[in-house]
């Protein structure tokens, strides 16, 4: 079981290992539009646990450039452990 923590709301959500984070992020208030990694609406900042997210996708690289602390929530799966985000 993985944990996704939202700094903005202090909410922590349990997710199965390997689950997409989009739905939990949407419920926490992250805005979504295309859900395909194209529009950039769902940008989140990962403040802890970047290694626990799925590999940086080509769609994310195209929109965000080099990997730093930002990810597209519609493209990420949580692999396990704990990930802390803000938006
Ligand atoms: S909703 Fe468009 S990039 Fe994620």
Boltz pocket constraint, residues with backbone or C-beta under 6 A from the ligand:
constraints:
  - pocket:
      binder: B
      contacts: [[A, 31], [A, 32], [A, 33], [A, 34], [A, 35], [A, 36], [A, 37], [A, 38], [A, 39], [A, 40], [A, 41], [A, 42], [A, 43], [A, 72], [A, 73], [A, 74], [A, 75]]
      max_distance: 6.0
